[in-house]
Structures are given as structure tokens and as C-alpha cells.
Amino acid sequence: MSDQRVVVVTGGGTGIGAATARLLRAEGHHVVVSGRRREPLERVARETGALAHVSDTTEPEGVRGLVAAAVAAYGRIDGLVLNAGVGRGGSVGEVTLEDWELVMRTNLTGPFLLLREALPHLLAARGAVVAVASVSALRNGAGSAAYATSKAALLQLCRSLAVDYGRLGLRANTVCPSWVRTEMADRRMARFAEEAELAGGVDEAYREATALTPAGRPGEPEEVAAAIGWLLSPAAGYVNGAVLTVDGGVTALDPGTAAFGLRMEPRSGD
């Protein structure tokens, strides 16, 4: 049997999702890229030969249409990359109910709906799932109540798949990136640069945000895509329920010792 696989990538029009689609297509696999915006999906499709499918995976009809389109085009689904996500800032006392529900619906309910719809096909193929969470699933930061909670829950959703369906051949793993230069991260860095009055703009914001990262820089989408591609592949055949940090070493750092190597000063008296 050919090792060519059929993989559905949500949030496939930009960032990590687009990089993953490019990698998988370069390896000869069929790829369906999904998202809510047609233009970036079609751009990735033109570049790679992937199949673009516009869908809102937070809605049951959206996931039904996506799974049906993949099966109609290629006859099977071997892998899912759960990459669609959204962030909204705020502590528990600050985040609005609307923002909380948006983050949970996008980052957690959407993956659940898609997994449930695609599960028969994944089991038939003895396939693999990779969820793109975040180091926020493992370590929290200020003003990240909704996002961090959603990503931690996504991690456990994937572990549930591994536990419940591993004996049937399904693998489900999670990658947890730190700062990666994507469109979503660029927007956050632009806000940071404005708030902190950084003359160097987005580039300086990334330098400051990764100053404590052992790698000393943000990641690139292709670096996370490489980890995803490996987890989807037969080379990771005995890896199930794992959490792979792709974070430049930031979660290995003890913040209590950071001051020994850097002089750290607060931005304000808040």
C-alpha cells in the first residue's frame, strides 16, 4: 500500500497551518486546507496543489461539509491537524463572556466537532491527529485566562483520543509552540510595540518577548510544521498522547534564575 496520506489541516491558510500544508504536499500527500477566509486558502492551494475548502469548524454543518469534501475528493482521511485558533486577552475579571465563548468555541469545541465527525474515517485508516496547542497549555501568563484554558483543554482532548482509541490504531498528539512568527503573533507584537513604545516595532517586540528564551529568537512556522509532519508519519508510530514543546527551550527555563543572567526591570509601577 502507498504511504501517501490524506490530511485535513484547519487554519490552513496562514502561519503554521499553511507551512504544514506545504510540507505535506512536498512529501507527496493529499492535503485539504480549511478555514473561514477564502483568499488565503486559495493562495495556499495555488502554491501547493492542496484542496481548499472554506468552512466554519465551530459549527456542526461546517465540519460535516469539510469531512464530506475530503472523502469525496480522496476517499479517505488519514490525518487531522487541528490548527485553527483564536486568542483574546484578559484575566478572569476582565475577559468578557463573548470573548470567552469565542475562544472556547474556536479552540476547543471546533476541534471536538471535527474529531467526532472524522473519527470513523480516522479509525478506518488507523490514522493520526496532531493538535496545535501552545506553551500556554503548560505555563500561564498574565491576561490569558481564556486562551490558556482552551489550549490546556485541547491538550487533554487529544490525550482522551489516545487513551480511548489507541488500541484501535489511532494516534493523537499535541505540539505546544511558543512565539512563532505568524500573522496572529505579528498582530500581538504590533500591539505590544505600540503599548511599550518600542521604536523597533514588531521586530523589537519579538526580541523582547523572546529575551528569556534559550534559543534567543521566535520560531518559524516551518519549524513547527516539521514537528507536526513527523508526528503524523509512521516514524512516530509508537508516539501517542504525547506533548511536544516546540518552544526554543522556554519551558525548560526556571524563571527564578533568569535574573542571574539578565537585569530585569518592570515597565511601570503597576
N, C-alpha and C positions, 0 to 999 in steps of 0.2 A: 504494500500500500504506500502511496506517496506520502511524504512528510509535509506536503502543502496543507496549510490550515486556513480556516475561515475565522477571522477575528473581528468582533464588533468593538469599536472604540468610541465611547461617549466623550463629549467635549473635544471632538476630533478636529476642529477647525483651526485651533491655535495652540501654542505652547507645547506642553508635554504630550497632549493628545495628538497633535499634528506630527510631532517628532516621532512618536511611536508608530503612527501610520506610515511614515516614510521608511522607518527601519524595517517594519514587517513587509512592506511592499518590495523593498530592496532585497529581502530574503526570499521573495517569490510567493508570499502568502496572499490570499484574498483578504481585503480589508473593507469593512463598512464603517465610514465615519459619520457620526451622528452629532447633532447639535440643533440649537434653535435658530441660528443665523445662517442663511443660505450662502451668502457670498464667501465667507472663509472656508466652508465645507467644499464648495465647488472649486475654489482655488487649490485646495489640497488634492481633490480628485483629478484636476487637470495635471498637476505636477506629478502625481504618483500612479494614477490609474485606479485608485480606490473608488468605491461606490459611495457617493454622498447621499445621505438620507436626512432630511430635515424633520426633526421630531422633538417634542417636549417630553422628556422621560420622567417628568414629575406626574404625568397623567397616565392612567391605565391605557387609554386608547393610543397614546403616543408610543408606549413600549410595545403594544401589540403590533402596531404598524411597523416598527423598527425590526422586530424579530421576524415578522412575516416577509419583509423586504429582503432580509439577509437570506432566509431559507429559500425564497423564490429565486433569488439570483444564483445561489451557490449550493443549495440543497442540504446545508448543514450549518451548525455553529460549533466551532471547536474552542473558542476563547472569547472572553469578555474583558475589556479594560474599562473599569469604572472610574472615569476621569472627570466627568462633569462636576463642577463645584462652584460655589459662590461664597464670598465672605462678607460679613457685616460686623463692625466693631461694637464694643460696648461691654461694660460689666453687667452683672445680673441686675443691678439697679438702674442701668442706663438703656440696655437694649430694648427696643420696642417689641411688642408681641408680633407685629407684622414682620419685622426683620428676623426674629427668632423662627417664626413659621417658614419664612422663605428659605433660610439656611437649612433647616431640618428637612424640608420638602425636597430641596435640591440635592443636598449632600448625603441624605440617608434614605428617605422614602423613595426617591427615584431609583437608586441602586437596588433597593428591596423589590420594587415592582419589576424592574428589568430582570433581576435574577430569577424571580418566580416565573416570569413568562418564558425565559430562555432555558430554565432548568431541564426540561425533558430533552432538549437538543444537546445540552452540555453533558448530560448523563449518557446519552446515546453515543457521544463522541469520546467519552472519558476525557473530558476537556479540562480547561484551566481558567481561573478567574484571577485577575490582579486588580486590586483596588488602589487608587492613588489617594492616600490619606495625607498626612503631614506630621512633622515633628510635634505639631500642636496636639496630636493624639497622645503623645507621650510626655510632653513638657508644656506647661501653660505659660502664657504671657499676659501682660496687663491688657484689659479691654478685649478679651477674646472668648467670652463665655459661650456664645452660640457656636462659633466656628470650631473651637477646641472640643466642645461636647459632641458636635456632629461627627468630627473626624475620629474621635475615640470610639463612638458608637459604630462607625463604619468598619473600623478595625475588628470589633467584636462580631459584627455581622459576617465578615469573611471567615473568622475563626469558627463561627457556627456552621458555615458551609463545610469547612474542613472536617469538623467533628461528625456532622450528621451524614455527609455523603462521601467521605474519604474511602470507605470500603467499596463504594460503587465506582471508584476511579476518578472522582472529581477532586481537583486541587484548587485551593483558594488561598492566596497570599496577598500581603499588603506592602506597598512601598511608602515610606514616610520621608519625603523630601524636606529640606529646609528651604531657605531662599533660593529660588531658581528664576533666572531672567526670562519671565513670561510676560505677556501683555497684562495679566491680572496683577502680577507683582510690580510691574512698572508703574501701574496706576497708584498702588500703595506707596511706592517710593516717591512718586511725584508729590503726593500729599505730604509725606514726611519731609521732603526737601523744602516745601513751602512753609510748613509749620515751624521747622527748625531753622529757616532762613539760611539754607546751605547754598553757597554760591555756585558749587559744582553741580547742582541739580540732581538728577536721577543717579548719575554715576557716583557722586559723592554720597548719596543716600545709601546706595548698595555697599559702599566701602565702610560706612559707619555701621550699617546693620550686620555686616559680617566681620567686624573687627575682632570679635572673640572666637570666630570660627577657626579651628585649627588650619583648614585649607586656606583661609585668608581671602576668600572670594565667594560670590554666589555660584550656584551650579548652573549648568546649561541644560536645556530641555533634552538634548541628545543623550546626556549622561543618565538621566532618569529613564529615558526610553530604553537604553541598553539594559538596565536592570529589569525593566518590565519584559523586554523580549526574552531575556534569559529565564525568568520565572514562568513564562508561557511555554517554554521549549521543553523537549524531552530531557535535556541536560539537567533540569530541575525536577526530575520525576519523583524524587523522594522528599521534596520540599513541600510541606503542606501546613497551613495555619501559621506560617512564618511572618515576621515583621522585619522588613529590610530597610534600615535607615540609609538614605542617600542624601547625606547632610553635611559632607565635608568634615565630619567628626564632631559636630557641635553637641550632640547628645552624649559624647564621651567626656565632655568638659565638666569639671567641678567648678561651679560659679564662685564658690567660696575661696578658691585660689586664684581667680582671674586678676585680682588687684595686685598680685605679686609681679605680674608681667606687664601690666598696664596701669597708668594713672587714670582713674575713673572719677569723673565729676558730674554731678547732676546738671541737667539743662536749666532747671529752675528750682525754686524752693518748694514746689508742690509736693 
